[in-house]
Amino acid sequence: WTDGLTSLDRYKGRCYGIEPVLGEENQYIAYVAYPLDLFEEGSVTNMFTSIVGNVFGFKALR
């Protein structure tokens, strides 16, 4: 293994904004951006599975 194969920092999502949910205590919306390199151009299936996989894979943050 090399650092190039094990370092995934460039593929991690980046949180660029957090806003409170109006009327909901201790709930927030986080805006996350991912590098375009992760998505195949013109592939709706790739985009859909990436979004659905991430949304349903989220866990509560504390």
PDB file with one MODEL, atoms N, CA, C and O in Angstrom:
MODEL        1
ATOM      1  N   TRP A   1       0.837  -1.191   0.000  1.00  0.00           N
ATOM      2  CA  TRP A   1       0.000   0.000   0.000  1.00  0.00           C
ATOM      3  C   TRP A   1       0.870   1.239   0.000  1.00  0.00           C
ATOM      4  O   TRP A   1       1.975   1.255   0.542  1.00  0.00           O
ATOM      5  N   THR A   2       0.343   2.266  -0.619  1.00  0.00           N
ATOM      6  CA  THR A   2       1.026   3.557  -0.603  1.00  0.00           C
ATOM      7  C   THR A   2       0.043   4.613  -0.132  1.00  0.00           C
ATOM      8  O   THR A   2      -1.164   4.374  -0.086  1.00  0.00           O
ATOM      9  N   ASP A   3       0.567   5.787   0.220  1.00  0.00           N
ATOM     10  CA  ASP A   3      -0.313   6.883   0.627  1.00  0.00           C
ATOM     11  C   ASP A   3      -1.299   7.236  -0.479  1.00  0.00           C
ATOM     12  O   ASP A   3      -2.433   7.629  -0.205  1.00  0.00           O
ATOM     13  N   GLY A   4      -0.866   7.096  -1.724  1.00  0.00           N
ATOM     14  CA  GLY A   4      -1.741   7.425  -2.846  1.00  0.00           C
ATOM     15  C   GLY A   4      -2.964   6.522  -2.925  1.00  0.00           C
ATOM     16  O   GLY A   4      -4.017   6.939  -3.408  1.00  0.00           O
ATOM     17  N   LEU A   5      -2.828   5.295  -2.456  1.00  0.00           N
ATOM     18  CA  LEU A   5      -3.944   4.358  -2.505  1.00  0.00           C
ATOM     19  C   LEU A   5      -4.813   4.406  -1.252  1.00  0.00           C
ATOM     20  O   LEU A   5      -5.993   4.060  -1.296  1.00  0.00           O
ATOM     21  N   THR A   6      -4.230   4.834  -0.142  1.00  0.00           N
ATOM     22  CA  THR A   6      -4.978   4.797   1.116  1.00  0.00           C
ATOM     23  C   THR A   6      -5.473   6.153   1.572  1.00  0.00           C
ATOM     24  O   THR A   6      -6.333   6.226   2.449  1.00  0.00           O
ATOM     25  N   SER A   7      -4.959   7.224   1.004  1.00  0.00           N
ATOM     26  CA  SER A   7      -5.392   8.565   1.398  1.00  0.00           C
ATOM     27  C   SER A   7      -6.575   8.986   0.536  1.00  0.00           C
ATOM     28  O   SER A   7      -6.426   9.227  -0.662  1.00  0.00           O
ATOM     29  N   LEU A   8      -7.745   9.074   1.151  1.00  0.00           N
ATOM     30  CA  LEU A   8      -8.950   9.404   0.399  1.00  0.00           C
ATOM     31  C   LEU A   8      -9.427  10.828   0.668  1.00  0.00           C
ATOM     32  O   LEU A   8     -10.579  11.157   0.388  1.00  0.00           O
ATOM     33  N   ASP A   9      -8.555  11.674   1.208  1.00  0.00           N
ATOM     34  CA  ASP A   9      -8.944  13.040   1.544  1.00  0.00           C
ATOM     35  C   ASP A   9      -9.538  13.788   0.358  1.00  0.00           C
ATOM     36  O   ASP A   9     -10.463  14.581   0.533  1.00  0.00           O
ATOM     37  N   ARG A  10      -9.029  13.553  -0.830  1.00  0.00           N
ATOM     38  CA  ARG A  10      -9.522  14.312  -1.983  1.00  0.00           C
ATOM     39  C   ARG A  10     -10.939  13.908  -2.376  1.00  0.00           C
ATOM     40  O   ARG A  10     -11.616  14.646  -3.093  1.00  0.00           O
ATOM     41  N   TYR A  11     -11.392  12.750  -1.917  1.00  0.00           N
ATOM     42  CA  TYR A  11     -12.729  12.283  -2.265  1.00  0.00           C
ATOM     43  C   TYR A  11     -13.766  12.520  -1.178  1.00  0.00           C
ATOM     44  O   TYR A  11     -14.946  12.227  -1.371  1.00  0.00           O
ATOM     45  N   LYS A  12     -13.341  13.042  -0.050  1.00  0.00           N
ATOM     46  CA  LYS A  12     -14.282  13.289   1.042  1.00  0.00           C
ATOM     47  C   LYS A  12     -15.191  14.466   0.716  1.00  0.00           C
ATOM     48  O   LYS A  12     -14.792  15.409   0.033  1.00  0.00           O
ATOM     49  N   GLY A  13     -16.411  14.394   1.213  1.00  0.00           N
ATOM     50  CA  GLY A  13     -17.331  15.515   1.079  1.00  0.00           C
ATOM     51  C   GLY A  13     -16.893  16.659   1.976  1.00  0.00           C
ATOM     52  O   GLY A  13     -16.264  16.439   3.011  1.00  0.00           O
ATOM     53  N   ARG A  14     -17.222  17.868   1.583  1.00  0.00           N
ATOM     54  CA  ARG A  14     -16.881  19.055   2.368  1.00  0.00           C
ATOM     55  C   ARG A  14     -18.165  19.779   2.750  1.00  0.00           C
ATOM     56  O   ARG A  14     -18.982  20.106   1.890  1.00  0.00           O
ATOM     57  N   CYS A  15     -18.334  20.023   4.027  1.00  0.00           N
ATOM     58  CA  CYS A  15     -19.487  20.777   4.504  1.00  0.00           C
ATOM     59  C   CYS A  15     -19.208  22.256   4.276  1.00  0.00           C
ATOM     60  O   CYS A  15     -18.209  22.783   4.765  1.00  0.00           O
ATOM     61  N   TYR A  16     -20.076  22.921   3.544  1.00  0.00           N
ATOM     62  CA  TYR A  16     -19.867  24.341   3.277  1.00  0.00           C
ATOM     63  C   TYR A  16     -20.949  25.221   3.879  1.00  0.00           C
ATOM     64  O   TYR A  16     -20.939  26.436   3.683  1.00  0.00           O
ATOM     65  N   GLY A  17     -21.872  24.628   4.602  1.00  0.00           N
ATOM     66  CA  GLY A  17     -22.891  25.436   5.258  1.00  0.00           C
ATOM     67  C   GLY A  17     -23.757  24.606   6.183  1.00  0.00           C
ATOM     68  O   GLY A  17     -24.064  23.449   5.897  1.00  0.00           O
ATOM     69  N   ILE A  18     -24.150  25.213   7.301  1.00  0.00           N
ATOM     70  CA  ILE A  18     -25.061  24.571   8.245  1.00  0.00           C
ATOM     71  C   ILE A  18     -26.093  25.606   8.657  1.00  0.00           C
ATOM     72  O   ILE A  18     -25.746  26.713   9.069  1.00  0.00           O
ATOM     73  N   GLU A  19     -27.371  25.237   8.541  1.00  0.00           N
ATOM     74  CA  GLU A  19     -28.457  26.152   8.903  1.00  0.00           C
ATOM     75  C   GLU A  19     -29.424  25.446   9.842  1.00  0.00           C
ATOM     76  O   GLU A  19     -29.683  24.254   9.680  1.00  0.00           O
ATOM     77  N   PRO A  20     -29.962  26.168  10.822  1.00  0.00           N
ATOM     78  CA  PRO A  20     -30.969  25.554  11.696  1.00  0.00           C
ATOM     79  C   PRO A  20     -32.277  25.333  10.941  1.00  0.00           C
ATOM     80  O   PRO A  20     -32.625  26.098  10.041  1.00  0.00           O
ATOM     81  N   VAL A  21     -32.995  24.279  11.320  1.00  0.00           N
ATOM     82  CA  VAL A  21     -34.318  24.012  10.759  1.00  0.00           C
ATOM     83  C   VAL A  21     -35.309  24.859  11.545  1.00  0.00           C
ATOM     84  O   VAL A  21     -35.431  24.714  12.761  1.00  0.00           O
ATOM     85  N   LEU A  22     -36.012  25.737  10.853  1.00  0.00           N
ATOM     86  CA  LEU A  22     -36.947  26.633  11.522  1.00  0.00           C
ATOM     87  C   LEU A  22     -38.044  25.850  12.234  1.00  0.00           C
ATOM     88  O   LEU A  22     -38.660  24.954  11.657  1.00  0.00           O
ATOM     89  N   GLY A  23     -38.276  26.198  13.477  1.00  0.00           N
ATOM     90  CA  GLY A  23     -39.326  25.559  14.254  1.00  0.00           C
ATOM     91  C   GLY A  23     -38.955  24.204  14.841  1.00  0.00           C
ATOM     92  O   GLY A  23     -39.787  23.565  15.486  1.00  0.00           O
ATOM     93  N   GLU A  24     -37.731  23.759  14.630  1.00  0.00           N
ATOM     94  CA  GLU A  24     -37.290  22.454  15.145  1.00  0.00           C
ATOM     95  C   GLU A  24     -36.057  22.650  16.023  1.00  0.00           C
ATOM     96  O   GLU A  24     -35.029  23.153  15.568  1.00  0.00           O
ATOM     97  N   GLU A  25     -36.174  22.253  17.268  1.00  0.00           N
ATOM     98  CA  GLU A  25     -35.063  22.413  18.200  1.00  0.00           C
ATOM     99  C   GLU A  25     -33.986  21.355  17.938  1.00  0.00           C
ATOM    100  O   GLU A  25     -34.291  20.177  17.754  1.00  0.00           O
ATOM    101  N   ASN A  26     -32.747  21.784  17.925  1.00  0.00           N
ATOM    102  CA  ASN A  26     -31.586  20.895  17.746  1.00  0.00           C
ATOM    103  C   ASN A  26     -31.597  20.127  16.428  1.00  0.00           C
ATOM    104  O   ASN A  26     -31.096  19.004  16.364  1.00  0.00           O
ATOM    105  N   GLN A  27     -32.162  20.719  15.377  1.00  0.00           N
ATOM    106  CA  GLN A  27     -32.114  20.102  14.057  1.00  0.00           C
ATOM    107  C   GLN A  27     -31.528  21.102  13.067  1.00  0.00           C
ATOM    108  O   GLN A  27     -31.833  22.294  13.111  1.00  0.00           O
ATOM    109  N   TYR A  28     -30.679  20.594  12.170  1.00  0.00           N
ATOM    110  CA  TYR A  28     -29.959  21.454  11.242  1.00  0.00           C
ATOM    111  C   TYR A  28     -29.916  20.816   9.857  1.00  0.00           C
ATOM    112  O   TYR A  28     -30.053  19.602   9.711  1.00  0.00           O
ATOM    113  N   ILE A  29     -29.726  21.645   8.862  1.00  0.00           N
ATOM    114  CA  ILE A  29     -29.496  21.196   7.495  1.00  0.00           C
ATOM    115  C   ILE A  29     -28.029  21.464   7.189  1.00  0.00           C
ATOM    116  O   ILE A  29     -27.544  22.582   7.360  1.00  0.00           O
ATOM    117  N   ALA A  30     -27.330  20.431   6.737  1.00  0.00           N
ATOM    118  CA  ALA A  30     -25.922  20.574   6.368  1.00  0.00           C
ATOM    119  C   ALA A  30     -25.812  20.487   4.846  1.00  0.00           C
ATOM    120  O   ALA A  30     -26.397  19.600   4.225  1.00  0.00           O
ATOM    121  N   TYR A  31     -25.072  21.396   4.263  1.00  0.00           N
ATOM    122  CA  TYR A  31     -24.828  21.409   2.822  1.00  0.00           C
ATOM    123  C   TYR A  31     -23.444  20.817   2.577  1.00  0.00           C
ATOM    124  O   TYR A  31     -22.445  21.311   3.100  1.00  0.00           O
ATOM    125  N   VAL A  32     -23.398  19.753   1.777  1.00  0.00           N
ATOM    126  CA  VAL A  32     -22.156  19.026   1.546  1.00  0.00           C
ATOM    127  C   VAL A  32     -21.860  19.003   0.053  1.00  0.00           C
ATOM    128  O   VAL A  32     -22.745  18.752  -0.765  1.00  0.00           O
ATOM    129  N   ALA A  33     -20.609  19.267  -0.289  1.00  0.00           N
ATOM    130  CA  ALA A  33     -20.173  19.230  -1.689  1.00  0.00           C
ATOM    131  C   ALA A  33     -19.155  18.102  -1.867  1.00  0.00           C
ATOM    132  O   ALA A  33     -18.310  17.867  -1.004  1.00  0.00           O
ATOM    133  N   TYR A  34     -19.254  17.416  -2.996  1.00  0.00           N
ATOM    134  CA  TYR A  34     -18.325  16.346  -3.323  1.00  0.00           C
ATOM    135  C   TYR A  34     -17.592  16.705  -4.610  1.00  0.00           C
ATOM    136  O   TYR A  34     -18.152  17.401  -5.457  1.00  0.00           O
ATOM    137  N   PRO A  35     -16.343  16.242  -4.778  1.00  0.00           N
ATOM    138  CA  PRO A  35     -15.597  16.522  -6.004  1.00  0.00           C
ATOM    139  C   PRO A  35     -16.291  15.919  -7.232  1.00  0.00           C
ATOM    140  O   PRO A  35     -16.854  14.827  -7.162  1.00  0.00           O
ATOM    141  N   LEU A  36     -16.243  16.632  -8.336  1.00  0.00           N
ATOM    142  CA  LEU A  36     -16.862  16.133  -9.573  1.00  0.00           C
ATOM    143  C   LEU A  36     -16.216  14.849 -10.075  1.00  0.00           C
ATOM    144  O   LEU A  36     -16.838  14.094 -10.821  1.00  0.00           O
ATOM    145  N   ASP A  37     -14.964  14.591  -9.670  1.00  0.00           N
ATOM    146  CA  ASP A  37     -14.276  13.366 -10.088  1.00  0.00           C
ATOM    147  C   ASP A  37     -15.032  12.106  -9.671  1.00  0.00           C
ATOM    148  O   ASP A  37     -14.833  11.043 -10.259  1.00  0.00           O
ATOM    149  N   LEU A  38     -15.884  12.214  -8.675  1.00  0.00           N
ATOM    150  CA  LEU A  38     -16.617  11.049  -8.179  1.00  0.00           C
ATOM    151  C   LEU A  38     -17.790  10.657  -9.072  1.00  0.00           C
ATOM    152  O   LEU A  38     -18.331   9.560  -8.935  1.00  0.00           O
ATOM    153  N   PHE A  39     -18.184  11.531  -9.972  1.00  0.00           N
ATOM    154  CA  PHE A  39     -19.386  11.301 -10.761  1.00  0.00           C
ATOM    155  C   PHE A  39     -19.050  11.125 -12.235  1.00  0.00           C
ATOM    156  O   PHE A  39     -18.269  11.885 -12.807  1.00  0.00           O
ATOM    157  N   GLU A  40     -19.660  10.101 -12.839  1.00  0.00           N
ATOM    158  CA  GLU A  40     -19.472   9.847 -14.259  1.00  0.00           C
ATOM    159  C   GLU A  40     -20.361  10.802 -15.051  1.00  0.00           C
ATOM    160  O   GLU A  40     -21.567  10.878 -14.815  1.00  0.00           O
ATOM    161  N   GLU A  41     -19.767  11.520 -15.977  1.00  0.00           N
ATOM    162  CA  GLU A  41     -20.510  12.513 -16.753  1.00  0.00           C
ATOM    163  C   GLU A  41     -21.648  11.857 -17.530  1.00  0.00           C
ATOM    164  O   GLU A  41     -21.447  10.871 -18.238  1.00  0.00           O
ATOM    165  N   GLY A  42     -22.837  12.418 -17.385  1.00  0.00           N
ATOM    166  CA  GLY A  42     -23.993  11.943 -18.127  1.00  0.00           C
ATOM    167  C   GLY A  42     -24.671  10.705 -17.557  1.00  0.00           C
ATOM    168  O   GLY A  42     -25.615  10.189 -18.154  1.00  0.00           O
ATOM    169  N   SER A  43     -24.200  10.221 -16.407  1.00  0.00           N
ATOM    170  CA  SER A  43     -24.781   9.007 -15.831  1.00  0.00           C
ATOM    171  C   SER A  43     -25.773   9.352 -14.728  1.00  0.00           C
ATOM    172  O   SER A  43     -25.382   9.681 -13.608  1.00  0.00           O
ATOM    173  N   VAL A  44     -27.051   9.274 -15.051  1.00  0.00           N
ATOM    174  CA  VAL A  44     -28.099   9.542 -14.067  1.00  0.00           C
ATOM    175  C   VAL A  44     -28.067   8.467 -12.980  1.00  0.00           C
ATOM    176  O   VAL A  44     -28.269   8.767 -11.804  1.00  0.00           O
ATOM    177  N   THR A  45     -27.816   7.229 -13.368  1.00  0.00           N
ATOM    178  CA  THR A  45     -27.763   6.131 -12.403  1.00  0.00           C
ATOM    179  C   THR A  45     -26.665   6.359 -11.379  1.00  0.00           C
ATOM    180  O   THR A  45     -26.881   6.160 -10.183  1.00  0.00           O
ATOM    181  N   ASN A  46     -25.494   6.771 -11.832  1.00  0.00           N
ATOM    182  CA  ASN A  46     -24.383   7.050 -10.922  1.00  0.00           C
ATOM    183  C   ASN A  46     -24.740   8.161  -9.951  1.00  0.00           C
ATOM    184  O   ASN A  46     -24.469   8.048  -8.755  1.00  0.00           O
ATOM    185  N   MET A  47     -25.337   9.225 -10.442  1.00  0.00           N
ATOM    186  CA  MET A  47     -25.720  10.356  -9.594  1.00  0.00           C
ATOM    187  C   MET A  47     -26.787   9.921  -8.583  1.00  0.00           C
ATOM    188  O   MET A  47     -26.688  10.242  -7.399  1.00  0.00           O
ATOM    189  N   PHE A  48     -27.791   9.201  -9.046  1.00  0.00           N
ATOM    190  CA  PHE A  48     -28.877   8.755  -8.174  1.00  0.00           C
ATOM    191  C   PHE A  48     -28.362   7.853  -7.053  1.00  0.00           C
ATOM    192  O   PHE A  48     -28.701   8.061  -5.888  1.00  0.00           O
ATOM    193  N   THR A  49     -27.550   6.857  -7.396  1.00  0.00           N
ATOM    194  CA  THR A  49     -27.052   5.944  -6.368  1.00  0.00           C
ATOM    195  C   THR A  49     -26.129   6.652  -5.391  1.00  0.00           C
ATOM    196  O   THR A  49     -26.092   6.295  -4.213  1.00  0.00           O
ATOM    197  N   SER A  50     -25.388   7.639  -5.851  1.00  0.00           N
ATOM    198  CA  SER A  50     -24.519   8.403  -4.953  1.00  0.00           C
ATOM    199  C   SER A  50     -25.339   9.192  -3.943  1.00  0.00           C
ATOM    200  O   SER A  50     -25.025   9.195  -2.753  1.00  0.00           O
ATOM    201  N   ILE A  51     -26.376   9.851  -4.406  1.00  0.00           N
ATOM    202  CA  ILE A  51     -27.224  10.658  -3.514  1.00  0.00           C
ATOM    203  C   ILE A  51     -28.001   9.763  -2.557  1.00  0.00           C
ATOM    204  O   ILE A  51     -27.990   9.994  -1.348  1.00  0.00           O
ATOM    205  N   VAL A  52     -28.668   8.753  -3.080  1.00  0.00           N
ATOM    206  CA  VAL A  52     -29.476   7.872  -2.234  1.00  0.00           C
ATOM    207  C   VAL A  52     -28.593   7.133  -1.235  1.00  0.00           C
ATOM    208  O   VAL A  52     -28.954   7.007  -0.065  1.00  0.00           O
ATOM    209  N   GLY A  53     -27.458   6.652  -1.677  1.00  0.00           N
ATOM    210  CA  GLY A  53     -26.549   5.946  -0.775  1.00  0.00           C
ATOM    211  C   GLY A  53     -26.062   6.827   0.353  1.00  0.00           C
ATOM    212  O   GLY A  53     -25.955   6.371   1.491  1.00  0.00           O
ATOM    213  N   ASN A  54     -25.764   8.078   0.058  1.00  0.00           N
ATOM    214  CA  ASN A  54     -25.298   8.993   1.094  1.00  0.00           C
ATOM    215  C   ASN A  54     -26.419   9.391   2.034  1.00  0.00           C
ATOM    216  O   ASN A  54     -26.222   9.416   3.249  1.00  0.00           O
ATOM    217  N   VAL A  55     -27.580   9.702   1.502  1.00  0.00           N
ATOM    218  CA  VAL A  55     -28.691  10.149   2.343  1.00  0.00           C
ATOM    219  C   VAL A  55     -29.104   9.046   3.309  1.00  0.00           C
ATOM    220  O   VAL A  55     -29.272   9.297   4.502  1.00  0.00           O
ATOM    221  N   PHE A  56     -29.268   7.830   2.804  1.00  0.00           N
ATOM    222  CA  PHE A  56     -29.709   6.747   3.677  1.00  0.00           C
ATOM    223  C   PHE A  56     -28.577   6.207   4.547  1.00  0.00           C
ATOM    224  O   PHE A  56     -28.822   5.448   5.484  1.00  0.00           O
ATOM    225  N   GLY A  57     -27.352   6.593   4.243  1.00  0.00           N
ATOM    226  CA  GLY A  57     -26.217   6.176   5.065  1.00  0.00           C
ATOM    227  C   GLY A  57     -25.885   7.163   6.168  1.00  0.00           C
ATOM    228  O   GLY A  57     -25.018   6.887   6.998  1.00  0.00           O
ATOM    229  N   PHE A  58     -26.559   8.313   6.197  1.00  0.00           N
ATOM    230  CA  PHE A  58     -26.291   9.319   7.229  1.00  0.00           C
ATOM    231  C   PHE A  58     -26.668   8.805   8.603  1.00  0.00           C
ATOM    232  O   PHE A  58     -27.623   8.047   8.766  1.00  0.00           O
ATOM    233  N   LYS A  59     -25.905   9.229   9.571  1.00  0.00           N
ATOM    234  CA  LYS A  59     -26.219   8.956  10.968  1.00  0.00           C
ATOM    235  C   LYS A  59     -26.334  10.298  11.672  1.00  0.00           C
ATOM    236  O   LYS A  59     -25.820  11.309  11.194  1.00  0.00           O
ATOM    237  N   ALA A  60     -26.997  10.296  12.786  1.00  0.00           N
ATOM    238  CA  ALA A  60     -27.141  11.538  13.552  1.00  0.00           C
ATOM    239  C   ALA A  60     -25.768  12.014  14.017  1.00  0.00           C
ATOM    240  O   ALA A  60     -24.949  11.226  14.489  1.00  0.00           O
ATOM    241  N   LEU A  61     -25.535  13.297  13.876  1.00  0.00           N
ATOM    242  CA  LEU A  61     -24.286  13.898  14.343  1.00  0.00           C
ATOM    243  C   LEU A  61     -24.499  14.470  15.727  1.00  0.00           C
ATOM    244  O   LEU A  61     -25.567  15.004  16.029  1.00  0.00           O
ATOM    245  N   ARG A  62     -23.516  14.364  16.542  1.00  0.00           N
ATOM    246  CA  ARG A  62     -23.600  14.931  17.892  1.00  0.00           C
ATOM    247  C   ARG A  62     -22.443  15.865  18.118  1.00  0.00           C
ATOM    248  O   ARG A  62     -22.323  16.451  19.194  1.00  0.00           O
TER     249      ARG A  62
ENDMDL
END
